[in-house]
């Protein structure tokens, strides 16, 4: 029979149990059940620290709920749409995207929107939809679920959020560059960024490209054929999302994080510069 000794963490407690890994004496408060016997808390922490975390194909961490961000984005869009229905056009006027200045020759120049310093509109507009057109938000949210969900699982949360938000901002930049005086709403710029990213990873993983290319071609065609659709936002989001996805898909493993986040940061910086230039053109 083993002689009773004291717990390594509680010297005032005698015990006859030892850790199966390091053989330190452990009391009931320090025991952690293992496949065989008990382990001390130090060995459990060391063991969990050396367990490699599962990674996505892009290097992101595999999440317990791989669709969480997509669900949050859809919920946020729908919540704002409900607020629009309750409050009216005021939400669109206060948060929609446009930049307009009156001609200086007609008196003191009056500017509104982003041209008046309301820069938050470049991102808030990407979460608003036409309250008189349920098909607008319906189609966008279905696309976000069908395309965004699988892409989030493929990328991991942080990379997915980066592509979504930078694509949304790039869509706003394109609108301000080409048609700054038109009120623009919708998540389409961000969703087109997800379309582009999906096409890149379908190619990277050598899947059949035809379904995504057909879907992308149809959406591009609708951008030009349907009335009141901002093809400018679609184009800006598509270019940004595709560019970032190329870096995330093809970056060498040894420098993956630096290349991926460097590219995302570079596209974001270019988007900010183009937005500033576009607003300067309106106010000049």
C-alpha positions in Angstrom: 0.0 0.0 0.0 1.3 3.4 -1.0 2.3 5.8 1.7 0.1 8.9 1.7 1.8 12.0 0.5 0.6 15.6 0.1 -0.9 17.2 -3.1 1.6 19.2 -5.1 -0.7 22.2 -5.1 -2.2 21.7 -1.7 0.5 20.7 0.9 -2.1 20.4 3.6 -4.0 17.6 1.8 -2.9 14.0 1.9 -3.6 11.8 -1.2 -2.7 8.5 -2.6 -3.4 9.4 -6.2 -0.7 10.5 -8.7 -0.8 12.0 -12.1 -0.5 9.4 -14.8 1.7 11.6 -16.9 4.2 13.2 -14.4 3.5 11.2 -11.3 2.9 14.2 -9.1 0.5 13.6 -6.1 -2.9 15.2 -6.7 -5.9 15.7 -4.5 -9.5 15.4 -5.7 -9.7 19.2 -6.5 -6.7 18.9 -8.8 -7.7 15.7 -10.6 -8.7 15.8 -14.2 -10.2 12.6 -15.7 -8.1 11.1 -18.5 -8.6 8.1 -20.7 -6.5 6.1 -18.2 -6.5 7.4 -14.6 -6.2 11.0 -13.7 -3.9 13.9 -14.7 -2.8 17.0 -12.9 -4.0 20.4 -14.1 -0.4 21.3 -15.3 -0.3 18.3 -17.6 -3.7 19.0 -19.0 -2.8 22.6 -19.8 0.4 21.6 -21.5 -1.3 18.9 -23.5 -4.0 21.3 -24.7 -1.4 23.9 -25.6 0.3 21.5 -27.9 -2.8 20.3 -29.7 -2.8 21.9 -33.2 -6.0 23.8 -34.1 -7.8 22.8 -37.2 -7.3 25.2 -40.1 -9.3 26.0 -43.2 -7.9 25.8 -46.7 -7.0 29.5 -46.4 -5.3 29.2 -43.0 -8.2 30.4 -40.9 -9.4 28.6 -37.7 -12.1 26.1 -38.1 -15.1 27.4 -36.0 -17.7 25.4 -34.2 -20.4 27.2 -36.1 -18.9 27.8 -39.6 -21.9 30.0 -40.6 -22.1 32.3 -37.6 -20.9 35.5 -39.4 -23.2 34.9 -42.3 -26.1 34.5 -39.9 -25.1 37.8 -38.1 -24.9 39.7 -41.4 -28.3 38.5 -42.6 -29.8 39.3 -39.2 -28.3 42.8 -39.3 -29.6 43.5 -42.8 -33.0 42.2 -42.0 -33.2 44.2 -38.7 -32.3 47.4 -40.5 -34.9 46.6 -43.1 -37.6 46.2 -40.4 -36.5 49.6 -39.0 -36.9 51.1 -42.4 -40.4 49.8 -42.6 -41.2 51.2 -39.2 -39.5 54.6 -39.5 -39.8 55.3 -43.2 -37.5 57.1 -45.6 -35.6 58.9 -42.8 -33.2 55.9 -42.3 -32.4 55.9 -46.0 -31.8 59.7 -46.1 -29.6 59.5 -43.0 -27.6 56.4 -43.9 -27.8 55.9 -47.7 -24.9 56.6 -50.1 -24.6 59.8 -52.1 -22.4 62.8 -52.4 -23.8 66.0 -53.9 -22.7 69.7 -54.0 -24.6 72.6 -55.5 -22.7 74.5 -58.2 -20.7 77.4 -56.7 -21.8 79.8 -59.3 -25.3 79.8 -57.9 -24.2 81.1 -54.5 -22.5 79.5 -51.5 -21.8 75.9 -52.2 -24.1 73.5 -50.3 -23.0 69.9 -49.9 -24.9 66.9 -48.6 -24.1 63.2 -47.9 -20.5 62.0 -48.0 -19.6 65.4 -49.6 -20.6 67.0 -46.3 -18.2 64.8 -44.3 -20.7 62.0 -43.6 -18.1 59.2 -44.4 -20.0 56.6 -42.4 -22.4 56.3 -45.4 -19.9 54.3 -47.4 -20.5 51.3 -45.1 -24.0 52.0 -43.6 -25.5 52.0 -47.1 -24.3 48.4 -47.6 -26.7 47.3 -44.9 -29.8 49.1 -46.2 -32.3 48.1 -48.9 -35.2 49.6 -50.8 -38.1 49.3 -48.4 -40.6 49.4 -51.3 -38.9 46.5 -53.0 -39.0 43.2 -51.0 -37.3 41.4 -53.9 -34.2 43.6 -53.3 -33.4 42.4 -49.8 -34.9 38.9 -50.5 -32.6 38.2 -53.4 -29.5 39.7 -51.6 -30.1 37.7 -48.5 -30.6 34.4 -50.4 -27.4 35.1 -52.3 -25.6 35.9 -49.0 -26.7 32.5 -47.5 -26.0 30.4 -50.6 -22.7 32.0 -51.4 -21.5 33.4 -48.1 -22.1 30.4 -45.9 -19.9 27.9 -47.8 -17.3 30.6 -48.3 -17.2 31.4 -44.6 -16.6 27.8 -43.8 -13.8 27.7 -46.4 -12.0 30.8 -45.3 -12.6 31.1 -41.6 -14.4 34.0 -39.9 -11.7 36.8 -39.9 -10.8 36.3 -43.6 -14.5 36.1 -44.6 -15.3 39.4 -42.7 -12.3 41.1 -44.4 -13.5 40.2 -47.9 -17.1 41.1 -47.1 -16.4 44.6 -45.6 -13.6 45.6 -48.1 -15.8 44.5 -51.0 -18.7 46.6 -49.6 -16.4 49.7 -49.3 -15.0 49.1 -52.8 -18.5 49.0 -54.1 -19.2 52.4 -52.4 -16.0 53.8 -53.8 -17.0 52.8 -57.4 -20.4 54.5 -56.9 -18.9 57.7 -55.7 -16.4 57.7 -58.6 -19.0 57.1 -61.3 -22.4 58.2 -60.1 -22.0 60.1 -56.8 -25.3 62.0 -57.0 -27.4 58.8 -57.1 -28.8 57.4 -53.9 -27.4 53.9 -53.5 -28.4 51.1 -51.1 -27.8 47.4 -50.7 -25.4 44.6 -49.9 -24.8 43.8 -53.5 -21.3 45.2 -53.6 -20.2 43.0 -50.7 -22.1 40.0 -52.2 -20.4 40.4 -55.6 -17.1 40.4 -53.7 -18.1 37.0 -52.3 -19.0 35.8 -55.8 -15.5 36.7 -57.0 -13.9 35.0 -54.0 -15.9 31.9 -54.5 -14.9 31.7 -58.1 -11.2 32.0 -57.1 -11.4 29.2 -54.5 -13.5 26.9 -56.9 -10.6 27.3 -59.3 -8.0 26.8 -56.6 -9.6 23.6 -55.4 -10.2 22.4 -59.0 -13.9 22.1 -58.7 -16.2 22.4 -61.6 -16.2 26.1 -62.5 -19.3 26.1 -64.7 -22.0 26.6 -62.0 -20.3 29.5 -60.4 -19.4 31.1 -63.7 -22.9 30.8 -65.0 -24.3 32.2 -61.7 -21.8 35.1 -61.9 -22.6 35.8 -65.5 -26.3 36.0 -64.8 -25.8 38.4 -61.9 -23.5 40.6 -64.1 -26.1 40.6 -66.8 -28.9 41.5 -64.3 -26.7 44.4 -63.1 -27.0 46.0 -66.5 -30.4 44.9 -67.7 -32.5 45.5 -64.6 -33.6 49.1 -63.9 -32.3 50.9 -60.8 -29.5 48.4 -60.2 -26.1 49.8 -59.3 -23.7 48.0 -61.6 -21.0 50.4 -60.3 -21.2 48.9 -56.8 -21.3 45.4 -58.2 -18.2 46.0 -60.3 -16.2 47.6 -57.4 -17.1 44.8 -55.0 -16.3 42.1 -57.5 -12.8 43.4 -58.3 -12.0 43.9 -54.6 -13.2 40.5 -53.5 -11.5 38.7 -56.3 -8.2 40.4 -55.6 -8.2 39.6 -51.9 -9.3 36.0 -52.6 -6.4 35.4 -55.0 -3.9 36.3 -52.2 -5.8 34.1 -49.7 -6.0 31.2 -52.1 -2.5 31.2 -53.5 -0.2 32.6 -50.8 2.6 30.2 -49.9 2.1 28.7 -46.5 5.4 30.1 -45.1 4.3 33.7 -45.7 0.5 33.2 -45.8 -0.6 35.6 -43.1 1.6 38.4 -44.3 0.6 38.1 -47.9 -3.1 37.6 -47.2 -3.5 40.5 -44.7 -1.1 42.7 -46.6 -3.2 42.3 -49.8 -6.4 42.9 -47.9 -4.9 46.0 -46.3 -3.6 47.2 -49.7 -7.0 46.9 -51.3 -8.6 48.7 -48.4 -6.1 51.5 -48.7 -6.7 51.8 -52.4 -10.4 51.9 -51.7 -10.0 54.7 -49.2 -7.9 56.7 -51.6 -10.4 56.3 -54.4 -13.2 57.3 -52.1 -11.3 60.5 -51.0 -10.5 61.3 -54.7 -14.2 60.8 -55.7 -15.5 63.1 -53.0 -12.8 65.7 -53.8 -14.1 65.8 -57.4 -17.6 66.4 -56.1 -16.6 69.2 -53.8 -14.2 71.0 -56.1 
